[in-house]
Structure formats: structure tokens, C-alpha cells
Amino acid sequence: MFKALVVTKDAESGKTAASVQELTLDDLPAGEVTVSVEFSTVNYKDGLCIGPGGGLVRNYPHVPGIDFAGTVEASDDPRYAPGDKVVLTGWRVGEAHWGGYSQKARVKADWLVPLPDGLDSRQAMAVGTAGLTAMLSVMALEDHGLKPGQGPVLVTGAAGGVGSVATAILASLGHEVAGVTGRPETADYLRELGATQIVAREDINETTKRPLEAEAWSGCVDAVGGAMLARVLGQMKYGASVAAVGLAGGAGLPATVIPFLLRGVNLLGIDSVMQPYDNRLRAWQRIAKDLPMAKLDAMVHPAGLQDLPQLGADILAGQIKGRVVVDVNS
């Protein structure tokens, strides 16, 4: 027997409920590799899957948790053997397939990545899907010419999961970082991560009739979308790029094509769910090398399985700062 957070749905009312339950290995879905899970995290998608209505879930009962790290317990795939340390993000695990809010998980071997040297499983989940997405964003900006010394890099939603890790990575690489936040109380936190400038959300979270403003940013990691992204596009330096990773501010984009045509601005879409294995592995290796672990530890808030229903509601309400690391065995 092992414990897991299980979301169930009442057939008559359609209401969902999440609770910690005991399961057996026979309950797990099909897959080549069984993992003894050690840590998971809390992401926006997790909040949707835990909360009322079930969000992204289609089949019940369901175990959420879109990422996890742990130790291989059994494997039918020669790439992995018992005792191997592994990490999983994406592939709709925790949405369409049972995920990491469980002491055991069974998944396809193709979905796993070996835990890189220099990271333990707790640190890997302090990074998690949010941190992987942040690193993929930084890599995309670098691939399009971003280098230290070109001017400040803007990070929107800077106190959130993606934004926190992006801020720490960019600062560690030698970039000036300007962090956008709507919570003034997070300013000191962002400065500790390496931000040299704090931008109030209300100063940048509205559209303007002017398609171009003064050139301010050499790059941007945007976790907000919507009107803020539209505004930022008109503030980018010539040839600069924006890595778009989220839509906390809405899926619409009330922008013009002028920044693309007159300044050669690039809008880069960042997907971490279906990211190819080689790039996923490259990103994890870069994380182990370029993310300062002391700053990573400062982002972490510990939790257990029993805390997840409340944490799911908190992240949907924008009330979580940094990274929540869930010890599924606590």
C-alpha cells in the first residue's frame, strides 16, 4: 500500500473532491517504469486539476501532479534500472495520466530524464516544470542572440515559479534583471534572487495606442501574456526577443505587428510539455550548471500530500511565491 492524493468526481452532482487515499501497485496505470516518488511540486495546472470541476482532468479517479523526481523501482526498459534517479515533467502526466502526487508512479520510459549530476531529487523539484520552462526560455533567448551587457532583461510575473527561477538564472549569468510584480512585498525577495530593478505591474499592465515606445529591454521572459505582453513588445530593443511562457493575464494579445516589422522583435513560444528529449536533457544539464543552488533553496516552501487541496486553491488565486516542494512521503 502507498499514499496518493486522489481526485474523485460525484456522478450525480459532477462535483470533484481531493483527498489522500491508500492505493496498491495494481491501481497504477500502464507504463514501462515504476518510480518510487520522493518529491513533486505545485503548478498552475495542478491547481486546475485539484480544484472544483477538475480542470484538465477527463477521467476519474485521478492522481494529479505534473512533475516528480524519485528513484526507479522497476523497469521493463533497458535505459533505466532499479536505483536510477530520474525526473519527469510534461507529457500531460498529472492531466491525462496519473502523476506525481503519489508515493509510487508508473510512466512511459520516454517521458523520463536521468537526474543530472549535481542535483538531488529535492532540488530537481525545487526547479520542477516551472524551472525547466524558465531555463528553456533563457536558452531560446540565447539562441536568438541575447548576451550579458546588452541591457536589462525583463521578467514578468517575476515572483511566481517560472519568474523566480528565470530571475535567478539570468542574474547568475551576468544579466541585469528587471522583475515585474503586482505584490510590493515581494520586492526584497526578487532582489535577493538577483533582480536589480523592480517594475510595478500597474506601470506596464495596460495597452497603449502607441505601437512603439522607447527601447528598454534586451530580452524578456513573459509569464503573463495578455495586455502586458502587448505593451512589452513595443518596448523591446531592436532585434530583441520575448520568450512567451504563460497566460496569467489572459490568452488574448491586443498588439500590432509594428514591433516585428520596424524593430525586428522576435516572439518565441516556449512549450515544456512536449519538448524533445535532447533539448529537455540539455536544459536540465544547464540548470545543474547555471542555477545557483543557494538562491534555489531560498525560493522553496515545503509541503506534504495533505497540504495540496489548499495549495491548489492558493496557486489559482496567485497567492504562492517561489516554489512549493511536496515531500510525498512526509
Buried (B, 14 or more C-beta within 10 A) or exposed (E): EBBBBBBBBEEEEEEBEBEBBEBEEEBBBEBBBBBBBBBBBBBBBBBBBBBEEBBBBEEEBBBBBBBBBBBBBBBEBEBBEEEBBBBBBBBBBBBBBBBBBBBBBBBBBEBBBBBBEEBBBBBBBBBBBBBBBBBBBBBBBBEBEBEEEBBBBBBBBBBBBBBBBBBBBBBBBEBBBBBBBBBEEBBEBBBBBBBEEBBEBEEBBEEEEEBBBEBBBBBBBBBBBBBBBBBBBBBBBEEBBBBBBBBBBEEEBEBBEBBBEEBEBBBBEBEBBEBEEEEBBBBBBBBBEBBBBEBBEBBBBEBBBEBBBEBBBBBBEBEBBBBBBBBBBE
